[in-house]
Amino acid sequence: MQVNYICSSLFVLKEVCFLDGFVTRMKCKLDSL
């Protein structure tokens, strides 16, 4: 249970980081236009 909880927390964290990075990349692309 504990390990499963940690794994899902890491997965969510990774998804959030990916989305955050995606938004940042889009902003950089828009800024460079």
CYANA upper distance limits for C-alpha pairs under 8 A (distance plus 0.5 A):
  1 MET  CA      5 TYR  CA      6.61
  2 GLN  CA      6 ILE  CA      6.79
  3 VAL  CA      7 CYS  CA      6.62
  4 ASN  CA      8 SER  CA      6.71
  5 TYR  CA      9 SER  CA      6.62
  6 ILE  CA     10 LEU  CA      6.65
  7 CYS  CA     11 PHE  CA      6.64
  8 SER  CA     12 VAL  CA      6.62
  9 SER  CA     13 LEU  CA      6.56
 10 LEU  CA     14 LYS  CA      6.50
 11 PHE  CA     15 GLU  CA      6.72
 12 VAL  CA     16 VAL  CA      6.67
 13 LEU  CA     17 CYS  CA      6.66
 14 LYS  CA     18 PHE  CA      6.57
 15 GLU  CA     19 LEU  CA      6.64
 16 VAL  CA     20 ASP  CA      6.52
 17 CYS  CA     21 GLY  CA      6.51
 18 PHE  CA     22 PHE  CA      6.56
 19 LEU  CA     23 VAL  CA      6.70
 20 ASP  CA     24 THR  CA      6.70
 21 GLY  CA     25 ARG  CA      6.61
 22 PHE  CA     26 MET  CA      6.75
 23 VAL  CA     27 LYS  CA      6.73
 24 THR  CA     28 CYS  CA      6.73
 25 ARG  CA     29 LYS  CA      6.70
 26 MET  CA     30 LEU  CA      6.70
 27 LYS  CA     31 ASP  CA      6.55
 28 CYS  CA     32 SER  CA      6.67
 29 LYS  CA     33 LEU  CA      7.02
